[in-house]
Amino acid sequence: MKASALFSIVLVLGFFPSLLSSVQAQEDTTYYVNYRKVLTTRVYVSRKYTSLLIREKNDGSRIALEPNSTLNLGVGATYNDFTLNLAYGFGFMNNNRDQVDTRYLDLQAHIYPKNWVIDLFGQFYTGFFLRNYTGPLPDIPPELAFPDMEVRKFGANVQYLLNGEKLSLKAAFLQSAWQKKSAGSIVAGMEFYFGNANDDDNILAEIIPDPLAFNRLNFFEFGPNIGYVHTIVIAKHFFITGMVSGNIGLGNTTISSDSQREGRWGLNPNYFLRGFMGYNGPLWSINANYVHNNVRIEQARNYMMDFQTGNYRINFVYRFAVGPKLKPYLDYMDLQRYIPEGLKQKKEN
C-alpha cells in the first residue's frame, strides 16, 4: 500500500522566546549577529519519524518498528523570532513506499530563544512495519506490517544555555543569525514525556509468544538533564554544531492484555542528539540538520522499550531586506512591541 501523504503546519510563535530574550543581556556581536529585521526565507526537504525499539531480556530478541512516514518538501520564513513552515509529502518524492499505509500527524517544535533550548513533541502515528528483527524465531517475513498499531508520544524539553551571549543555536537551526566565531556552552534543564502504544490484535502477535503478549502500553517519565553544545566556525561562514544531553528519568510503564495488567516504576537513561552543518553567509545559507530523541521507558514483562523520535532536514535559505510597504505588516510579528513598558525599562537599565 502506498504511504499516505502528510500535510503539516509548523507554527512557532515568538511570544515565549521574545519575552525571554527581551529581559536578557545583549549578545556579544563579535561572536554572533541576529537578523531580526531581515526576512529569512527557506525551502527545505525533511522527514520526521517516531519509531519503537523492543528488546526481550530472556531470549535476546530485538525488534525495530518504523512508520512509513513521507519525505516532505516545505517552505518557510522567519522574522523577528516568528517562524512559519509549511510542508507536504508529495507523491513524486515518495515512490515505492509500499511497506504499510501509515497515517500520521507529527508535531515537533525546536525553539532556540537567547539562552534557552525548548523542544515540544506531539506525535500521532497509525501503521508500522518491521524494520529489523534479531532473535530465535526463524522465517520472519521481511514485509511484516502492523497497519492498526498506534503510537502516541507527547513531551517537552526545556534547557538553559549558560553561554548564550556568545553562542546562538538560531544560527545553526533557523539561520536567522550568523555565528562568526567558535563557541560552546553547558546546557541544563528538565524534560518529561508520556504516551502509549496499542494494537487490538496484540502488539507484535506474530513475533511475541502468547504468555508475554500485550495489546497496550502506557508510560510517563520526567527528570533533570545536562549536556554540552559547541559550534566550530571555519573561515567565518562554514560551521559544524554538535549537541548532546543526557537525562535520568523517573517513570512508570504499564502493560495490558486481555487477561492481565502490570506496571513498574524505575529510573532510566535517555539522550538527545543534535547535529548541524553548512554554510551561512550574509544573504544565503545551505545546511543540513538532524535531531534525535531517545526515551527509554521502564522495563515491564521482560521487555525493554525505547521510543525514538527524530527529524532530519536540508535547508536552502535566502534573506531579504524588508521594503517600506511590507515592513509595517511584518512588524506586527515583533512581539516585543507588546511587552509592557516596565519590562522594557528593566532591560534598558
C-alpha positions as CSV (number, residue, x, y, z in Angstrom):
1,M,0.0,0.0,0.0
2,K,1.2,3.5,-0.8
3,A,2.1,5.6,2.2
4,S,-0.4,8.3,2.9
5,A,0.7,11.9,2.2
6,L,1.4,14.2,5.1
7,F,0.4,17.9,5.3
8,S,2.0,19.6,8.3
9,I,2.0,23.1,9.5
10,V,4.6,24.1,12.0
11,L,3.9,27.4,13.6
12,V,6.5,28.7,16.1
13,L,5.1,31.7,17.9
14,G,7.6,34.0,19.4
15,F,5.6,35.0,22.5
16,F,7.7,33.0,24.9
17,P,11.1,33.3,23.1
18,S,10.7,37.1,22.6
19,L,9.7,37.7,26.2
20,L,12.8,35.7,27.4
21,S,15.2,37.5,25.0
22,S,13.8,40.9,25.9
23,V,15.0,40.8,29.5
24,Q,18.4,39.2,28.9
25,A,21.7,41.0,28.3
26,Q,22.6,41.8,24.7
27,E,24.6,39.2,22.8
28,D,28.3,39.6,22.1
29,T,28.2,40.7,18.4
30,T,31.9,39.7,18.0
31,Y,30.6,36.1,18.2
32,Y,27.2,36.3,16.5
33,V,24.7,38.7,14.9
34,N,20.9,38.4,14.8
35,Y,19.0,39.1,11.6
36,R,15.8,40.1,13.4
37,K,14.8,42.9,10.9
38,V,15.6,40.7,7.9
39,L,13.1,38.3,6.3
40,T,14.8,34.8,6.4
41,T,13.1,32.5,3.8
42,R,13.8,28.8,3.3
43,V,13.0,25.9,1.0
44,Y,13.7,22.6,2.7
45,V,13.4,18.8,2.4
46,S,12.7,16.9,5.6
47,R,11.5,13.7,7.2
48,K,10.1,13.1,10.7
49,Y,9.7,9.8,12.4
50,T,8.7,8.1,15.7
51,S,10.0,4.6,16.0
52,L,9.7,1.8,18.6
53,L,12.6,-0.5,19.6
54,I,11.6,-3.5,21.7
55,R,14.1,-5.9,23.4
56,E,13.2,-9.1,25.3
57,K,15.6,-9.9,28.1
58,N,15.3,-13.7,28.2
59,D,16.0,-14.7,24.6
60,G,17.7,-11.5,23.4
61,S,15.2,-10.6,20.8
62,R,15.5,-7.2,19.2
63,I,12.5,-5.8,17.3
64,A,12.7,-2.4,15.4
65,L,9.4,-0.9,14.2
66,E,9.1,2.2,12.0
67,P,6.3,4.1,10.5
68,N,6.2,4.7,6.7
69,S,6.4,8.4,7.0
70,T,6.9,10.6,3.9
71,L,9.8,12.7,2.6
72,N,8.4,16.3,2.6
73,L,9.1,19.4,0.6
74,G,8.5,22.7,2.5
75,V,8.8,26.4,2.5
76,G,9.1,28.8,5.5
77,A,10.1,32.2,6.8
78,T,11.4,33.8,10.0
79,Y,11.0,37.4,11.0
80,N,11.6,38.9,14.5
81,D,11.8,35.4,16.1
82,F,8.5,34.4,14.5
83,T,8.8,31.3,12.2
84,L,6.2,29.7,9.9
85,N,6.9,26.5,8.0
86,L,4.6,24.6,5.6
87,A,5.5,21.1,4.3
88,Y,3.8,18.4,2.2
89,G,4.7,14.9,1.3
90,F,4.3,14.9,-2.5
91,G,3.8,11.7,-4.3
92,F,6.7,12.1,-6.7
93,M,9.0,12.2,-3.7
94,N,7.6,9.0,-2.1
95,N,7.5,6.3,-4.8
96,N,7.8,2.6,-3.9
97,R,6.9,3.1,-0.2
98,D,4.6,0.1,0.0
99,Q,5.5,-1.5,3.3
100,V,2.4,-0.2,5.1
101,D,-0.1,2.7,4.8
102,T,1.0,5.0,7.7
103,R,-1.4,7.7,8.8
104,Y,0.2,10.3,11.0
105,L,0.5,13.8,12.3
106,D,3.9,14.7,13.6
107,L,4.2,18.0,15.6
108,Q,7.7,19.0,16.6
109,A,8.9,22.4,17.6
110,H,12.5,23.1,18.3
111,I,12.8,26.7,19.6
112,Y,16.1,28.5,20.3
113,P,15.5,31.9,22.0
114,K,18.5,33.5,23.5
115,N,19.9,31.5,26.5
116,W,17.2,28.7,26.0
117,V,16.6,25.5,24.2
118,I,13.0,24.4,24.0
119,D,11.6,21.2,22.3
120,L,7.9,20.3,22.1
121,F,6.6,16.9,20.8
122,G,3.2,15.7,19.8
123,Q,3.2,12.5,17.7
124,F,0.2,10.6,16.3
125,Y,1.1,7.5,14.2
126,T,-1.0,4.6,13.0
127,G,0.6,1.9,10.9
128,F,4.1,0.4,11.4
129,F,6.3,-2.1,9.6
130,L,9.1,-4.4,10.8
131,R,12.4,-2.6,10.0
132,N,14.6,-5.2,11.7
133,Y,14.4,-8.4,13.7
134,T,17.1,-10.2,15.6
135,G,16.1,-13.3,17.6
136,P,15.5,-17.0,17.8
137,L,12.4,-17.2,15.6
138,P,13.1,-18.3,12.0
139,D,11.4,-17.2,8.8
140,I,10.1,-13.8,9.9
141,P,8.8,-12.3,6.7
142,P,10.6,-9.0,5.9
143,E,7.4,-7.4,4.7
144,L,5.7,-7.9,8.1
145,A,3.4,-5.0,8.9
146,F,1.1,-3.8,11.7
147,P,-1.4,-1.5,9.9
148,D,-3.6,-0.9,13.0
149,M,-0.8,-0.4,15.5
150,E,-1.0,3.1,17.1
151,V,1.8,5.1,18.8
152,R,1.2,8.4,20.6
153,K,4.0,10.4,22.2
154,F,4.0,13.8,23.9
155,G,6.7,15.7,25.7
156,A,8.8,18.8,26.3
157,N,12.4,19.6,27.0
158,V,13.5,22.9,28.4
159,Q,17.2,23.7,28.9
160,Y,19.1,26.8,29.9
161,L,22.1,27.8,27.7
162,L,24.7,29.1,30.1
163,N,26.8,30.9,27.4
164,G,24.0,32.4,25.3
165,E,25.9,35.7,25.0
166,K,28.4,34.0,22.7
167,L,26.5,31.1,21.2
168,S,23.4,31.2,19.1
169,L,21.5,28.0,18.2
170,K,19.2,30.0,15.9
171,A,22.2,30.5,13.6
172,A,22.6,26.7,13.3
173,F,18.9,25.6,13.2
174,L,16.9,28.6,11.8
175,Q,19.7,30.6,10.1
176,S,18.1,33.8,11.4
177,A,21.5,34.6,12.9
178,W,25.2,34.3,11.9
179,Q,27.7,32.7,14.2
180,K,31.0,34.4,13.4
181,K,33.3,32.7,15.9
182,S,33.5,29.3,17.6
183,A,31.9,28.9,21.0
184,G,30.5,26.3,23.3
185,S,28.2,26.1,26.3
186,I,26.9,23.7,29.0
187,V,23.1,23.2,29.0
188,A,20.9,22.0,31.8
189,G,17.2,21.7,32.4
190,M,14.2,19.3,32.7
191,E,12.2,17.1,30.4
192,F,9.1,15.0,30.6
193,Y,7.4,12.5,28.2
194,F,4.2,10.4,28.2
195,G,2.4,8.3,25.7
196,N,1.1,4.9,24.7
197,A,1.2,2.2,22.0
198,N,-1.7,-0.2,21.3
199,D,-3.0,-2.7,18.8
200,D,-6.3,-4.6,19.3
201,D,-4.8,-7.7,17.6
202,N,-2.0,-7.8,20.2
203,I,1.2,-5.9,19.5
204,L,3.6,-8.0,17.5
205,A,1.4,-11.1,17.8
206,E,3.4,-12.8,15.0
207,I,6.7,-12.5,17.0
208,I,5.9,-12.4,20.7
209,P,4.6,-15.6,22.3
210,D,1.1,-15.7,23.9
211,P,2.3,-15.7,27.6
212,L,4.1,-12.5,27.0
213,A,1.7,-10.8,24.5
214,F,0.1,-7.5,25.2
215,N,-2.1,-5.1,23.3
216,R,-1.5,-1.8,25.1
217,L,1.3,0.0,27.0
218,N,1.2,3.4,28.7
219,F,4.2,5.3,30.1
220,F,5.3,8.6,31.5
221,E,8.7,9.8,32.6
222,F,10.4,13.0,33.9
223,G,13.7,14.2,35.2
224,P,16.7,16.6,35.0
225,N,19.2,16.7,32.2
226,I,22.6,18.1,31.4
227,G,24.6,18.4,28.2
228,Y,27.0,20.4,26.1
229,V,26.8,22.2,22.7
230,H,29.6,23.5,20.6
231,T,29.8,25.3,17.3
232,I,33.1,25.3,15.2
233,V,33.3,28.1,12.7
234,I,35.6,27.7,9.8
235,A,36.6,30.7,7.6
236,K,33.8,32.8,9.2
237,H,30.9,31.1,7.3
238,F,31.3,27.3,7.4
239,F,30.0,25.8,10.6
240,I,29.6,22.5,12.4
241,T,27.4,22.4,15.5
242,G,27.0,19.4,17.8
243,M,24.9,19.0,20.9
244,V,24.4,16.1,23.3
245,S,22.5,15.9,26.5
246,G,21.6,13.1,28.9
247,N,18.7,12.6,31.3
248,I,17.9,10.3,34.1
249,G,14.1,9.9,34.1
250,L,11.8,8.6,36.8
251,G,8.9,6.9,35.2
252,N,6.2,4.3,35.2
253,T,5.3,1.8,32.5
254,T,2.0,-0.2,32.4
255,I,1.4,-3.1,30.0
256,S,-2.1,-4.5,29.5
257,S,-3.5,-7.6,27.8
258,D,-7.0,-9.1,27.7
259,S,-6.3,-11.1,30.9
260,Q,-3.9,-9.0,33.0
261,R,-2.3,-5.7,33.6
262,E,1.0,-4.9,35.3
263,G,3.2,-1.9,35.8
264,R,6.5,-0.8,37.2
265,W,8.4,2.3,38.4
266,G,12.0,2.9,37.8
267,L,14.9,5.1,36.6
268,N,16.0,5.1,33.0
269,P,18.7,6.9,31.0
270,N,17.7,8.9,28.0
271,Y,19.6,11.0,25.5
272,F,19.1,13.8,23.0
273,L,21.4,14.4,20.0
274,R,21.6,17.2,17.5
275,G,23.9,18.0,14.6
276,F,24.0,20.9,12.2
277,M,26.5,21.8,9.5
278,G,26.7,24.0,6.4
279,Y,27.5,27.4,5.0
280,N,25.9,30.6,6.4
281,G,26.6,33.9,4.7
282,P,25.1,37.4,4.8
283,L,22.5,36.7,2.1
284,W,22.1,32.9,1.8
285,S,22.8,29.6,3.6
286,I,22.7,25.9,2.7
287,N,22.8,23.4,5.6
288,A,21.7,20.1,7.0
289,N,20.5,19.3,10.5
290,Y,19.5,16.2,12.4
291,V,17.6,15.9,15.7
292,H,17.2,12.6,17.5
293,N,15.5,12.0,20.9
294,N,15.6,8.6,22.6
295,V,13.3,7.9,25.5
296,R,13.8,4.5,27.3
297,I,10.8,3.6,29.4
298,E,10.7,1.4,32.4
299,Q,11.0,-2.4,31.8
300,A,7.8,-4.4,32.1
301,R,7.1,-8.0,31.5
302,N,10.7,-8.7,30.5
303,Y,10.6,-6.0,27.7
304,M,12.9,-3.0,27.4
305,M,11.4,-0.4,25.1
306,D,12.7,2.8,23.5
307,F,10.6,5.5,21.8
308,Q,12.8,7.2,19.2
309,T,11.8,10.5,17.7
310,G,13.7,12.4,15.1
311,N,13.8,14.9,12.2
312,Y,16.4,15.4,9.5
313,R,16.3,18.3,7.1
314,I,18.2,20.1,4.4
315,N,17.6,23.8,4.1
316,F,18.2,26.3,1.3
317,V,18.0,29.8,2.8
318,Y,17.8,33.3,1.4
319,R,17.4,36.6,3.3
320,F,15.6,39.7,2.0
321,A,15.7,43.3,3.2
322,V,12.1,44.2,4.1
323,G,10.7,47.1,2.0
324,P,8.7,50.0,3.4
325,K,5.4,48.6,2.2
326,L,5.8,45.2,3.7
327,K,7.6,46.2,6.9
328,P,4.5,47.7,8.8
329,Y,2.7,44.4,8.4
330,L,5.7,42.2,9.4
331,D,6.3,44.5,12.4
332,Y,3.0,43.1,13.9
333,M,5.1,39.9,14.4
334,D,7.6,41.8,16.5
335,L,6.2,40.7,19.8
336,Q,8.5,42.9,21.8
337,R,6.1,45.8,20.9
338,Y,3.5,44.1,23.1
339,I,5.8,43.8,26.1
340,P,4.8,46.2,29.0
341,E,6.9,49.3,29.2
342,G,8.1,48.3,32.7
343,L,9.9,45.2,31.3
344,K,11.4,47.2,28.5
345,Q,12.8,49.8,31.0
346,K,14.2,46.9,33.1
347,K,16.1,45.7,30.0
348,E,17.5,49.2,29.3
349,N,18.7,49.6,32.9
